[in-house]
Amino acid sequence: MAAMASRRNPLLTSLPLYLTWRSLRYRTICSGHLGFASSSPSISEQIPVPGMKVLETFKEEFEIGSRSITFETGKIARFANGAVVMSMDETKVLSTVASSKGDAARDFLPLTVDYQEKQFAQGVIPTTFMRREGAPRERELLCGRLIDRPIRPLFPAGFYHEVQVMASVLSSDGKQDPDVMAANATSAALMLSDIPWGGPIGVIRIGRICGQFIVNPSMDELSLSDLNLVYACTRDKTLMIDVQAREISEKDLEAALRLAHPEAVRYLEPQIRLAARAGKSKKEYTLSMVSDITFEKVRNLAEAPIEAVFTDHTYGKFERGEALDLITQDVKRALEEECDEESLKVLPKVVDTVRKEVVRRRIIAEGLRVDGRHLNEVRPLYCESGNLPILHGSSLFSRGDTQVLCTVTLGAPGDAQRLDSLVGPPTKRFMLHYSFPPFSINEVGKRVGLNRREVGHGTLAEKALLAVLPPEEEFPYTVRINSEVMASDGSTSMATVCGGSMALMDAGIPLREHVAGISVGLVTEVDPSTNTIKDYRILTDILGLEDHLGDMDFKIAGTRKGITAIQLDIKPAGIPLDIICECLEPALRGRLQILDRMEQEINAPRTQHYRNSPRLATLKFSNDSLRRLLGPMGALKRKIEEETGARISVSDGTLTVVAKNQSVMDKVQEKVDFIVGREIEIGGIYKGVVTSVKEYGAFVEFNGGQQGLLHISELSHEPVVRVSDVVSIGQQISLMCIGQDVRGNIKLSLKSTLPRPGSDTNNVVEGSIPITKQAPSVWASIGDVPDSEEKQNSDLEELPVAKDETSEGSLPTSKLPSFLIRSAAECDEEEKSAGFNQSSRNTSKPRSISGSNDKLKTSPPQNGTSDSAKNVKKSKISSQKEKDINSIFTILSMGEDGDKHGSAFNANSQNDLNDTKEVPETCTSAKNLKLGMKLNAKVYQIRTHGLVLDLGGGIRGMYRFEGDNDKRDFKVGDELHVMCSSFSTKGIPVMSLVEDE
């Protein structure tokens, strides 16, 4: 090895040891590379071991309202200017703040607040196509506004550096709403940062259950609470109020506010302690301030003309704006002549400040407003409901120059909005969408996505109206209000509340009462030395300019009974709570004035049948029936929706149908009844399809696949020779259920739905039941009929009774047992196996159905009398006569071979005759009438081939014409002397004329 080393590099062997690379701890030359040699041959010592990093964290733990709360910083988001994690139970929220480094030329504070709820916080993968969160949802925008509103007024004047707040939920147990936690965490993060800010603030939520206030209520407690108050404040002043309530009185609300303030102040000390331990020193930022010299110069030029404009009350909004713009242009020209570049840079801001001083001074000193109104005066009102008649509901509301158009659209329960928030309900059935187009203020703009201001105003109006909506059990519709601002000059959100309330009543929604909203403003005079309020004025129904130049925008909505929603936004660094509570009284007076005007226009919900209101029906079916309705892959349901335009939703045992109007609802219910069927009632009208035609009648499929028999005698009031002359296979007809025969077939009647010859009216309507004094009859199972009722009615039989032949109240209330429904083929097979032939009919005895398991049970008379039994008896006799006449018509129409063919053609009619037990008690009957017996008869009807004779006692006979010469001029009612010469195969007497001697 040494030889190889010498051969490669002879200098290595001639150098002393202390000069060799190994003695200097260099590696030997290997592959032409040099490197340090390891002092130890151990492999473990050749790989450096990472050191243990220690994260210095700071915590502050405290308790508010029985909730343990923690502020923590230093563990995560260490590069942010300020970062705090707030914990309450298992819910954790991270809030970070950052500020731009450079100075930008602007005249406003570019504060951005982003709040985000990612689904990982509750252990769920998003259901979107990309499986990740998308654009901010409405709740995230609202939570961002909730954080922005209390922290914005505390930034120092002239601080125009860009600031961004990002709050995100790390974990959520669903018990606490993270929005209030995010606001408190943001306050703590701003305290830790080097950004100049006048905090800290405390944000608290107050609820009320059974009259008891609850601090930091859980989500379960909020669902039972009639108050949801979010309150933000500094140590001695109020910054923000957000309220949703169920008509809480002004007195109770004031009590809740005074309770919330000390509870919110308890958040301040932990933040101050945390900032003292881990906070940064505040950085000196450049403030964009106007010099006193520049301000005085511009004020001297602009103050007098500005005051002249505001003194003239004839100016409208845009005329006043144009006059102020002309003043600004005049001042600009004067400064350009003086070449005052510094003043030109800040001219718009200084002119705006001068305008603010002029308006505020006039209000404080003289009590005069911009438009000449008194401080507590409401602008003129205009209300109109139903201005768009084709819509479900609409209204137009104007207060001064502010105008809002509201429309209401009703939908199915399935149209409810799906919410993917971490807390709260999964769906929302009432939605209010507020839109503020640029033309409403005569500007040009672009419509893009969700706007924070529009979402906030719409949610405020939505909370105000939600308190008076009926519960879902009473009114299951999904409701959407669209509020379109037509013109804006202050408080369009409160105009939306008024217009939305009228539109809801116009749509027929049963609101408890009207809701109105009004905005209250405040103008204060502050002592510059002590920064305290010396004097103030409260303004009712503020203009847009008064909102801009004032100190407060206090929106209050409610009914006559109490407040339903509040939103307070302020511009200074807090307002004393006493002044805010004082504003509740003038707001109530203004609200009552608006309610009076609204009730003059519409004071009660319109009826559901007004105009084109949609219809909603909730039907109960078994799951098997619903599966039949849906069809394979829901194809049948979609087909019905496409054909009718209705919307159908199916849940466990419930079918909900929403139709545009009543006619569409009738079509849907008709299709549903045909597919699924409904409870069969005697006298009920059903639509069916003829499936087969027989000699004795037709089989009809109706009521969701059930089959019934339409006998030839029930086809028409006129005699019918062939069934196919009236109905055909595949024909859709409306039929009345008239009972059940002894073989278990449902008996249907077509003639009962047709007008009687000579009758001018036909009151039978599809789906209707003849009016009776008793409850409608329904098909019931055998187990539903009491034993006593079975015994009492076992001797009663049922025969078809046409609607036209019974008087009102004569239709008995019957309960029918479960029965077997046979098809046409099964009936044919049954006839063959039972041997229904000529000999069996002649020798068989009449059968009674009283002992059959398929009998028709009739309930006993309800009043203890025998009126029902008498009515049944009369109806049976009428039916018997009708059958006898039909049989005679059939024989006469068949001619000479009537005896031969009539037997087979009317086998079913003969069976019905044989099944009858009731025989009229008269002197002349089928039993005592014999061959050769002579008697007097009257002509009952005249037919082509003969006469139908009335033999007396309800017995009908027939006389055949023997030839053309035998056709005399007979008239109905003529009395003839006849003799019984024979009987037909159906037992009908055949008479011959007896010549008078």
SULRA-V608118 format. One record per pair of residues at least 24 apart in sequence whose ideal C-beta (glycine too) atoms are under 7 Angstrom apart, sorted by sequence separation. I is the first residue (numbers start at 0). GAP is how many residues later the second one is. D is the distance in Angstrom with one decimal. If there is no record, write none. Layout:
i=<I I>
gap=<GAP GAP>
d=<D D>
This chain:
i=<115 179 204 433 493 550 625 643 114 179 204 205 301 432 457 493 520 677 697 709 230 431 520 628 676 696 882 202 203 228 433 522 523 676 923 114 232 490 521 522 639 675 676 694 923 924 941 114 202 226 230 301 431 489 520 521 553 625 674 676 693 697 882 923 925 948 113 230 234 300 431 478 521 622 672 673 692 784 882 921 922 924 941 957 112 200 201 228 232 323 520 555 621 639 692 783 921 923 938 940 956 114 162 200 231 232 429 460 464 520 559 620 733 784 921 938 956 957 958 145 149 200 230 234 297 300 431 459 463 557 619 701 769 919 938 957 958 112 474 518 519 619 620 692 713 716 819 919 938 956 958 112 146 150 456 460 464 474 518 559 692 699 713 714 715 779 781 818 937 938 142 146 150 429 456 460 464 518 519 617 618 692 708 710 713 714 772 776 779 780 781 816 879 937 110 145 158 689 691 707 708 713 716 770 771 776 778 780 816 937 938 200 516 517 617 689 690 707 708 709 774 816 950 142 146 150 429 456 460 464 516 635 689 707 708 716 763 771 773 935 936 155 469 516 615 616 689 705 707 709 716 815 816 875 110 515 688 689 769 815 876 935 936 154 155 175 176 468 514 615 813 814 875 948 108 153 174 212 428 467 514 535 628 688 689 813 876 933 934 153 174 467 514 537 613 614 813 814 153 173 297 439 467 513 537 613 686 687 813 872 933 108 212 296 439 512 539 613 614 628 811 812 932 432 439 440 467 512 613 614 627 628 686 687 931 932 120 207 214 293 305 309 434 436 439 537 611 616 627 699 755 931 120 182 293 297 301 305 309 428 429 430 431 432 433 434 435 514 540 611 684 685 930 108 117 120 121 150 179 205 428 432 434 464 539 614 751 894 929 108 120 149 302 306 431 463 490 624 684 685 748 750 751 891 928 107 109 110 111 112 113 114 115 116 121 293 297 301 305 309 435 489 616 796 892 106 111 149 205 297 463 489 521 682 683 746 748 891 105 205 488 489 682 888 891 936 294 298 302 488 620 681 794 103 203 289 293 297 435 487 680 681 793 811 489 521 679 681 103 312 797 203 289 312 433 738 811 203 289 309 496 811 887 928 933 99 202 493 738 809 925 98 99 201 415 433 492 737 795 98 201 412 414 493 519 737 884 98 201 490 792 201 412 792 809 837 96 97 201 410 411 519 848 891 114 409 410 519 735 789 792 890 96 199 431 684 788 791 845 846 887 409 410 517 805 840 845 847 94 95 788 804 843 845 887 199 407 408 788 835 845 884 94 199 517 784 883 407 517 804 880 92 93 800 405 406 515 743 745 92 93 405 517 739 743 795 909 92 405 743 744 798 876 91 515 743 800 91 403 404 515 684 686 739 799 90 190 684 798 905 89 90 403 404 513 684 90 149 191 403 515 684 901 902 89 183 187 191 402 684 901 902 88 90 145 186 190 316 402 513 901 90 92 401 513 683 898 88 152 187 191 193 195 400 401 682 713 898 88 90 94 191 192 193 401 682 742 87 92 190 191 193 400 401 403 680 773 92 149 193 195 399 401 90 94 149 401 405 94 148 403 467 92 96 403 87 95 96 401 405 463 682 890 94 405 510 682 85 403 407 459 509 680 681 96 98 145 398 406 407 497 501 505 508 680 405 409 466 500 504 507 680 890 85 96 396 507 85 407 501 504 507 678 679 886 463 497 501 504 505 507 678 887 83 396 463 504 886 396 462 507 395 83 394 883 83 396 459 507 741 82 506 81 394 459 741 81 83 394 393 81 392 741 743 81 392 394 80 393 741 80 392 80 392 706 391 705 706 739 70 384 738 798 72 382 385 796 384 160 317 698 698 158 158 159 682 157 157 693 155 157 681 691 690 476 475 398 475 66 64 63 64 63 363 362 363 374 377 378 359 374 376 377 374 375 374 718 712 366 368 712 718 363 316 370 720 363 369 712 741 362 718 369 369 106 102 359 358 355 354 712 710 64 63 70 70 72 63 70 73 218 409 72 218 61 59 375 694 695 695 696 377 695 59 375 380 59 382 377 382 57 377 380 384 383 384 382 57 243 57 246 245 391 244 388 389 391 413 411 413 412 411 106 412 177 411 176 411 410 173 173 171 171 168 138 136 121 120 116 116 144 140 252 140 144 246 246 141 248 249 140 141 246 247 246 247 260 137 141 246 244 244 257 242 256 243 242 242 241 256 240 241 240 253 239 253 238 252 249 238 237 236 237 236 249 236 237 233 237 197 152 152 152 153 148 152>
gap=<24 24 24 24 24 24 24 24 25 25 25 25 25 25 25 25 25 25 25 25 26 26 26 26 26 26 26 27 27 27 27 27 27 27 27 28 28 28 28 28 28 28 28 28 28 28 28 29 29 29 29 29 29 29 29 29 29 29 29 29 29 29 29 29 29 29 30 30 30 30 30 30 30 30 30 30 30 30 30 30 30 30 30 30 31 31 31 31 31 31 31 31 31 31 31 31 31 31 31 31 31 32 32 32 32 32 32 32 32 32 32 32 32 32 32 32 32 32 32 33 33 33 33 33 33 33 33 33 33 33 33 33 33 33 33 33 33 34 34 34 34 34 34 34 34 34 34 34 34 34 34 35 35 35 35 35 35 35 35 35 35 35 35 35 35 35 35 35 35 35 36 36 36 36 36 36 36 36 36 36 36 36 36 36 36 36 36 36 36 36 36 36 36 36 37 37 37 37 37 37 37 37 37 37 37 37 37 37 37 37 37 38 38 38 38 38 38 38 38 38 38 38 38 39 39 39 39 39 39 39 39 39 39 39 39 39 39 39 39 39 39 40 40 40 40 40 40 40 40 40 40 40 40 40 41 41 41 41 41 41 41 41 41 42 42 42 42 42 42 42 42 42 42 42 43 43 43 43 43 43 43 43 43 43 43 43 43 43 43 44 44 44 44 44 44 44 44 44 45 45 45 45 45 45 45 45 45 45 45 45 45 46 46 46 46 46 46 46 46 46 46 46 46 47 47 47 47 47 47 47 47 47 47 47 47 47 48 48 48 48 48 48 48 48 48 48 48 48 48 48 48 48 49 49 49 49 49 49 49 49 49 49 49 49 49 49 49 49 49 49 49 49 49 50 50 50 50 50 50 50 50 50 50 50 50 50 50 50 50 51 51 51 51 51 51 51 51 51 51 51 51 51 51 51 51 52 52 52 52 52 52 52 52 52 52 52 52 52 52 52 52 52 52 52 52 53 53 53 53 53 53 53 53 53 53 53 53 53 54 54 54 54 54 54 54 54 55 55 55 55 55 55 55 56 56 56 56 56 56 56 56 56 56 56 57 57 57 57 58 58 58 59 59 59 59 59 59 60 60 60 60 60 60 60 60 61 61 61 61 61 61 62 62 62 62 62 62 62 62 63 63 63 63 63 63 63 63 64 64 64 64 65 65 65 65 65 66 66 66 66 66 66 66 66 67 67 67 67 67 67 67 67 68 68 68 68 68 68 68 68 68 69 69 69 69 69 69 69 70 70 70 70 70 70 70 71 71 71 71 71 71 71 72 72 72 72 72 73 73 73 73 74 74 74 75 75 75 75 75 76 76 76 76 76 76 76 76 77 77 77 77 77 77 78 78 78 78 79 79 79 79 79 79 79 79 80 80 80 80 80 81 81 81 81 81 81 82 82 82 82 82 82 82 82 83 83 83 83 83 83 83 83 84 84 84 84 84 84 84 84 84 85 85 85 85 85 85 86 86 86 86 86 86 86 86 86 86 86 87 87 87 87 87 87 87 87 87 88 88 88 88 88 88 88 88 88 88 89 89 89 89 89 89 90 90 90 90 90 91 91 91 91 92 92 92 93 93 93 93 93 93 93 93 94 94 94 94 95 95 95 95 95 95 95 96 96 96 96 96 96 96 96 96 96 96 97 97 97 97 97 97 97 97 98 98 98 98 99 99 99 99 99 99 99 99 100 100 100 100 100 100 100 100 101 101 101 101 101 102 102 102 103 104 104 104 105 105 105 105 105 106 106 107 107 107 107 108 108 108 109 110 110 110 110 111 111 111 112 112 112 113 113 114 114 114 115 115 116 116 117 117 117 117 119 119 120 120 121 124 124 124 125 126 128 128 128 129 130 130 131 131 132 132 133 139 140 142 142 149 150 151 151 152 159 160 161 162 162 162 163 163 163 163 164 164 165 167 169 170 170 170 170 171 172 172 172 173 173 173 173 174 174 175 176 181 183 189 190 193 194 196 197 198 199 199 200 201 202 203 204 204 204 205 205 208 210 210 210 210 211 211 212 212 213 213 213 214 214 215 215 216 216 216 216 217 217 218 219 219 220 220 221 221 222 222 222 222 233 235 235 236 237 242 243 244 244 246 246 247 248 249 250 251 253 282 283 300 301 304 305 307 309 310 311 311 311 312 313 313 313 314 314 314 314 315 315 316 317 317 317 318 319 319 320 320 321 322 323 324 324 325 325 327 327 328 330 331 331 334 335 336 337 337 338 338 339 339 340 342 375 417 418 419 419 420 420>
d=<5.9 7.0 6.8 3.3 5.6 6.9 5.5 5.1 5.2 5.1 5.4 6.7 5.7 5.6 6.8 5.4 5.2 6.3 5.5 6.5 6.6 5.1 6.4 7.0 4.0 6.0 5.8 6.7 5.4 5.4 6.5 5.3 5.3 2.5 5.8 4.2 5.6 3.8 6.0 6.3 6.4 4.6 6.8 7.0 5.0 6.1 5.6 4.3 4.5 6.3 3.8 5.1 5.2 6.8 4.4 4.8 5.4 6.3 5.8 6.2 6.9 5.2 6.3 4.4 6.6 6.6 6.2 6.9 5.9 4.7 3.8 6.7 3.9 6.4 6.6 6.8 5.2 5.2 5.9 6.8 6.3 6.7 6.5 6.2 4.5 5.6 6.2 6.2 5.1 6.8 5.9 4.3 7.0 5.3 5.5 6.9 2.8 5.7 5.4 6.8 6.8 6.4 6.4 6.7 6.8 6.9 6.8 5.6 6.6 6.5 6.7 6.6 5.4 6.8 6.5 6.7 4.2 6.0 4.9 5.4 6.7 5.8 5.7 6.2 6.2 5.7 6.8 5.3 4.7 6.2 6.0 6.7 5.2 5.9 5.4 6.8 7.0 4.8 6.6 6.1 4.3 6.2 5.7 6.7 6.8 5.2 6.9 4.6 6.3 4.7 7.0 4.4 5.9 6.4 6.8 4.3 5.5 6.5 6.7 6.2 7.0 6.3 4.0 5.3 5.3 4.6 4.0 5.0 6.1 4.7 4.4 4.8 6.8 5.9 4.0 4.8 6.3 5.0 6.6 6.1 4.5 6.0 4.3 6.9 5.9 6.4 3.9 5.4 6.3 6.7 5.9 6.9 6.1 6.9 6.6 6.1 6.1 5.1 6.5 6.6 6.9 5.7 6.7 6.3 5.6 4.6 4.9 4.9 6.6 5.5 6.7 6.1 6.4 6.2 5.3 6.5 6.8 3.7 5.9 4.6 5.4 6.8 6.9 6.4 5.3 6.7 6.0 7.0 6.0 6.9 6.7 7.0 5.5 6.8 6.6 5.9 6.7 5.0 4.1 5.8 5.5 5.3 5.1 3.5 6.9 4.7 6.5 6.8 4.3 6.1 5.6 5.3 6.6 7.0 5.8 6.9 6.5 4.9 6.1 6.4 6.9 5.8 5.0 6.0 7.0 6.4 6.4 6.9 6.0 5.0 5.9 5.0 5.2 5.9 7.0 5.6 4.9 6.1 6.6 4.8 6.6 6.3 6.5 5.3 6.9 6.2 6.2 6.8 6.6 3.9 6.0 4.7 5.5 6.8 5.9 4.8 4.4 6.0 5.5 6.5 6.1 4.6 6.2 6.7 5.6 6.2 6.3 6.5 6.4 6.3 4.6 5.6 5.5 6.0 6.2 5.1 5.0 5.7 6.7 5.4 5.0 4.8 6.8 7.0 5.5 5.3 5.7 6.6 6.9 5.6 6.2 5.2 5.4 5.7 6.4 4.9 4.5 6.9 5.2 6.0 6.0 5.9 6.6 6.8 4.6 5.8 6.9 6.3 6.1 5.9 4.9 6.6 6.3 6.8 4.8 6.5 5.6 5.6 6.0 4.8 5.0 4.7 4.4 5.5 4.7 5.2 4.9 6.0 5.9 5.3 5.8 5.8 5.6 6.3 6.7 5.3 5.3 6.8 6.4 5.3 6.8 6.9 6.6 5.6 4.8 4.1 4.9 5.9 6.8 5.8 4.6 5.4 5.6 5.0 6.5 5.5 6.7 4.5 5.6 6.6 6.4 6.6 4.7 4.7 5.9 6.5 4.5 5.0 4.8 4.5 4.9 4.7 4.7 5.0 6.9 6.3 4.3 5.2 5.3 6.6 7.0 5.5 6.8 6.2 6.7 6.8 7.0 6.7 6.4 6.6 6.0 4.5 6.9 6.5 5.4 5.6 6.4 4.6 5.0 4.9 5.9 4.2 6.9 6.7 4.8 6.7 5.8 5.1 6.6 5.0 5.8 5.7 5.9 6.8 5.3 5.1 6.8 6.8 6.9 6.6 6.7 6.7 5.0 5.0 5.8 6.9 5.9 6.2 6.9 5.9 4.0 4.9 6.8 3.5 7.0 4.8 6.7 4.0 5.9 5.9 4.7 5.6 5.3 5.8 5.8 5.5 6.3 5.7 5.7 4.0 6.4 5.4 4.1 3.6 4.9 5.9 6.1 4.2 4.9 6.8 5.6 5.3 4.2 6.4 4.8 6.5 6.4 5.1 6.7 6.9 5.2 3.4 6.1 4.8 6.3 6.1 6.7 5.3 5.4 6.6 6.3 6.3 6.9 6.1 5.9 4.6 4.2 5.0 6.8 6.5 6.6 6.6 5.3 5.1 6.3 6.3 6.6 4.9 4.5 5.8 5.9 6.1 6.9 5.7 5.7 6.1 6.1 6.3 6.7 5.1 6.3 6.8 6.9 6.9 4.8 4.1 6.6 4.7 6.6 5.9 6.8 6.1 4.4 6.5 4.4 5.4 4.6 5.6 5.3 4.8 6.1 6.3 5.5 4.0 5.9 4.8 5.0 4.4 6.8 5.5 5.5 7.0 6.5 5.8 4.3 6.6 5.5 6.7 5.2 6.9 6.4 4.7 6.4 4.3 4.1 6.6 6.2 4.9 5.7 4.6 4.8 6.3 6.6 5.8 5.7 6.5 5.1 6.9 4.4 6.9 6.2 5.1 5.6 5.5 5.5 4.9 5.6 3.8 7.0 6.5 6.3 5.7 6.9 4.4 3.9 5.5 4.7 5.6 4.2 5.8 6.8 6.8 5.9 7.0 6.8 6.2 4.1 5.8 4.3 5.1 6.6 4.6 5.1 6.3 6.2 5.5 5.4 5.9 6.5 6.2 6.0 4.3 5.4 5.7 6.0 4.7 6.7 5.2 6.2 5.9 5.8 4.5 6.2 6.4 5.0 4.7 7.0 5.2 4.5 6.1 6.6 5.5 3.9 5.8 6.1 6.0 6.5 4.9 4.1 4.0 6.0 6.0 6.4 6.7 3.7 4.3 5.8 6.7 4.5 4.8 4.3 6.5 5.3 4.7 5.4 5.9 6.1 5.5 5.2 3.7 3.6 6.6 5.8 4.8 4.9 6.3 6.9 5.0 4.6 4.6 6.5 5.1 5.0 3.9 5.2 5.1 6.7 5.6 6.2 5.8 6.1 6.0 6.3 5.9 5.7 4.2 6.4 4.1 6.8 5.1 5.2 5.2 6.9 5.9 6.6 5.4 4.8 4.0 4.2 6.5 6.9 6.3 5.4 4.4 5.4 4.8 6.2 5.6 4.8 6.0 5.0 6.6 5.9 4.8 4.8 3.7 6.8 6.0 3.6 4.3 6.2 6.9 4.2 4.9 7.0 4.6 6.7 5.9 5.3 6.7 5.9 6.7 3.8 3.8 5.1 4.4 6.0 6.6 4.1 5.6 4.0 4.5 6.2 4.5 3.3 6.3 5.9 4.1 6.2 7.0 6.5 4.1 6.5 2.7 5.2 4.6 5.6 6.0 5.3 5.3 4.7 6.1 6.8 6.0 6.4 5.0 6.1 4.5 5.8 6.4 6.9 4.3 6.1 5.9 5.2 6.1 3.5 4.7 6.3 6.6 4.6 6.2 4.0 6.9 5.8 6.4 7.0 6.9 4.9 3.1 6.6 3.9 6.2 6.2 4.8 5.2 5.9 6.3 5.6 5.1 6.7 6.7 4.7 5.7 4.7 6.7 6.4 6.9 7.0 6.8 6.2 3.8 5.8 5.1 6.5 5.6 5.9 6.1 4.8 5.9 5.3 6.8 5.7 6.4 6.9 5.3 6.6 5.0 4.6 6.7 6.3 6.5 6.7 6.4 5.6 6.8 6.7 5.3 5.3 6.2 5.2 4.9 5.4 7.0 5.0 4.1 5.3 5.7 7.0 6.4 6.9 5.1 3.9 5.7 6.9 6.5 4.7 5.8 5.4 5.6 6.1 6.7 4.6 5.4 6.7 4.4 4.0 5.1 4.3 4.2 6.0 4.8 5.9 6.8 5.6 6.0 6.3 7.0 4.6 4.0 6.3 5.5 5.0 5.8 6.8 6.1 5.3 3.7 6.4 6.8 5.6 4.4 6.8 6.2 4.8 6.8 5.4 5.9 6.3 5.1 6.0 6.4 5.8 5.2 5.1 6.7 5.6 6.4 4.7 6.7 4.9 6.5 4.5 4.9 3.7 5.4 5.8 5.5 5.8 6.1 5.6 5.8 7.0 6.8 6.2 5.7 6.2 3.7 7.0 6.5 5.7 5.8 3.9 4.8 6.0 6.7 6.5 6.9 4.4 5.6 6.2 2.6 5.5 5.9 6.1 6.0 5.1 5.2 5.6 5.7 6.0 6.2 6.2 5.5 5.8 5.1>
